[in-house]
Amino acid sequence: MARILITSALPYINGVKHLGNLAGSMLPADVYARFCRAAGHEVLFICATDEHGTPAELAAIEAGQTAAQYCDEQHDIQKRVGAGFSLSFDWFGRSSNRPNRELTQHFADVLEDNGLIDERTSKQVYSVDDKRFLPDRYVEGTCPNCGYEKARGDQCDNCGTLLDPIQLINPYSSVSGSRNVEIRDTRHLYLLQSKLQDDVRAFVDARAADWPNLTTSIAYKWLDEGLIDRSITRDLSWGVPVTRNGAPRPGFENKVFYVWFDAPVEYIGSTVEWAEANSGNWERWWRTDKGADDVTYVQFMGKDNVAFHTVSFPVTILGSKEPWKLVDKLKAFNWLNWYGGKFSTSQKRGVFMDQALELLPGDYWRWYLTANAPESSDTAFTWEAFKACINSDLNDVLGNFVNRVTKYAAAKFDGKVPEGGEPGGHEAWMANELATRLPQLIAHYEAMEFRKAAAETRAIWAAGNEYITKAAPWTAYKTSVDQAAVGIRTGLNLVALFGIIAQPIIPETAKKILDALGVPEGNRSLDLSKTGVAGYPALLDALPRGMVINVPPQLFTKIEDTQVAEWTAKFGGG
């Protein structure tokens, strides 16, 4: 049994996340966590809302609330929506909570003690009308790289270029809209990333073989361009206060730590929250001097977050010179696009998680987004592709098989696993399919290749459909009840197996199947290490003969053209 720490990129607090956020971090992290648990490993799956920074303040102002009130409300909403998608976090914390504040201030202290933080004067946009310095996202203007007229002060949404607010052409305050702005001097703390260039490169080199190309290419791009010293404080009131050795830092009373400095620390902070709520031991997951040296730490995120997790956060951890656990595997994802354009929280473009749950249950979305995960390239969401995938994979291949076999068992074999007959050629063929495909499925999960895992899952379901067509128990029943019994008994065992392998991706559906068949919780493992080639025929006769089974409720409903037309009109596309 391995010990696996899993973190998903923290969803930002400013509103419910769209399907692109779900597909690029939280969902694959959950699928992997569920697989690892089903394979018998000890798993700690951590996430939290990322609650600091300019967008949180702006959203609170727009909502007529304080930042704290706004974040309280939005955290509860995001937690509830995550539960609607069966995201199995062991803890869903908050970056505004005490553990993150104390840890962030601790890291700032030790980094400064180690000569890695410097106080510098820098240029910043000052709004005369607002009577304040404007942090990066309080400033908008024209991108100097592509000419996009609504670029933010930290990044252009159009071309992706990282920016400093003073680079913007014709800048203005995004709070008041005032263009009465000036460039003035201000004092901030800078993290001297340049001093850790060689250490971070060694860290990336040691892990590159276990990272996908998308992850390594982004990390090396930043390293090859040379790490630069970055400001880690902002002129905001909402965030982690800037302190030095537990006391307010003189001259920084109206500043907080930059959200990208404190947010990754929340992975640790959220684990502390989990430990405090569950009498757990957070240090055995995060401190290599306290037992975390045997932990495999796996991170999941979209490609826009990779640089911060392969460079900036490692600078904090390595620069502390303390025995903290560093990430081992980092799975990055490309974009899930919406009809050729990006999903966007700020522009309300695409379907958002709460809206999706109003249309269909979470498993429908989980299956589609996993089967079409944007792993090797950007992936386009369309209603037409969604309909075709759900109707074919879930309704026709899985749902119909489960329905046909269980209903026939109820009608012809008194709702029991048939006892008569012995396996023959068709069953041997199916066992050989499992001997080939199940190890491939496990290998795909272990490699975090989720599209391939979904495809292999579907292929196993399809092989079961082919088997039941070959065995044709409904035809055999006319001449040999024993022969029909073999087909239905094997079919029921396949139903159980289909439920077991469905657990990581469509957990609610899997539970319905396994509960109906009476499969005990302890017999739902995906650990095939002891199966061996000789064990695969046994998988087709694992349910006790004579055991009573139930017909599961209808698992899926086909998506109709009228629904697609309705959703297209409501959400766009086409």
C-alpha positions, 0 to 999 in steps of 0.5 A: 500500500502506497501513501499518495497525497493529491492536490487539485489547483485551488478554484478561485473564489469569484463565482462558480467554476465553469466546466473547463476548470472542472475538466482541467484540475478538480475532476481528474484529481478526483478520478485519480484519487478514487482509483488509488483508493480502489487500488488499496492505497492510503490517499489524502485528497486536498483542495480549497477555495483560493480567496485572496487577491484583487478579483475577490475584492472586486467581486465583493464590491460588485456584490455589495458585500465585504470581502469576508462575507463574499468569500464565506458565501462563495465557499459554501456554494463551491463546496456544495457544487463540488459535492454535486459532482461527487468530488471526494475531497478529504478536505475542502479548505479555505486560504483565508483560514488561520493555518494558511495565514500562519504558514504564509507568514512563517515562510516569509520569515524564513525566506528573509532569514535566508537572504531571499527577500528584499524590500525594494522601491518599484513603480506602480499605477496610482489612481488619483480619483480612487486615492490609492495604489492599484494592484495588478488586477485593479488596472486594465488597459491595452495590451502592448503585445497584441493590442487587446483593449481589456488586458488586465494588469497581470495578464492579457486574456487574449494572448496570454502574455504576463504583464506588469500594470505599468506596461499597459497602454492607456491604463485605467482603474477597473474599480472606478473606470477613472483614467486619472492615473499616475505612475508613482513609487511604492515599497514592496517585498521581492522574492529573490527567485534568481538566487534559486535558479540552479536549485529549481532546475535541479528540482525539475530535472529530477522529476521531468521523466515523471511529468507530461511534456506539457508540464516540462515544456512550461517549466523549462521555458521559464527556467531557460528565460531566467528566473526573475525576482518578483514582488510578493506583496500588494496594496490591498486590504484583503489577504494575509497581513505582511508581518515580520516575526509575528509583528506588523511590518512597519510601512506595510500596514496597508499591504498583504502578501500576493495571492500567488505567494500564499495560495500554494501554501494553502495545500499545506494549510488545508491539510492542517485544517483536515488534521485539526478537524479529524484528529489527524497528523498533517506532518506525516504528509508534508514534513519529510522529517516526520514521515512524509519521505515515503509519500508520493505527492501528485498535483493536478492543474491547468496549464496556466498554473504550471509555472507557479507550481514548477517554479514559484512555489518550489522557490518558496519550499526550497528557499526555506531550507526546511524539510517540506515535501515537494511535488513528485508528479504534476499532471497539467491539462490544456484548455477545454474550449467552448465552440472555438473560444475559451470558457471564461468565468469573468466573461460568463462564457460557457456552462458553469458547474451549477448550471450543468447540474441543473441539466443532468446528473454529475456522472454524465458530465464526469464521463464526457469530460474524462473521455474527452480530457484535454490532455495532449491538446486543447479540446472543444466542447460541443453539445452535439459531441456531448449528446453522442458520447452520452447516448452511445457510451453510457446509455447504449453500451453500459446502461442497456447491458446492465438492464438486459442482464439483470431484468432477464435474471429477475424474470427467468432465474427468480432474481438470483445468480443462476447455479446451473451449467459450466463455462465454455468457449464464449466464457474463455473468450471473455476471460482472455479479453479481461486478461488483456484489457484490465491490466491495460486499464490499470496501467492507464490510471497509474500513468494518469492517462485518463482519456485512455482509461475511459476508452479502455473502460468503454472497450471492456463494456463493449466486450461484455456486450459482444460476449452476451451477443455470442452467448445469447442466453435468451435464445439458449433458454429455449433449448437449454436452461443450463446453457442460458444460466451460464450466460446470465451468471457470467453476464451478472458477474460482468455487471459487477465488474463493470460497476467496479471499473466505473467507480473512478469516473462515474461513482454514483452510477457504479454504486447503484450497480454494485448496491443492486447486486449486493457486492460488499464494500470490501469486494469493490477493489481495483487491485489486480496485483493478485489476479494473474492470468489464471484469475480472470476466469474466476472474475466471471464466477465471483458472485455466489451462485444462488445469491439474490440480486436486484434490478438497478434503477434506470441508470441513464436517459438518452439526450434528445435533439430537442434538449440540445436545441434548448441548451444551445439557445440558452448557453450558445454554441452551434 
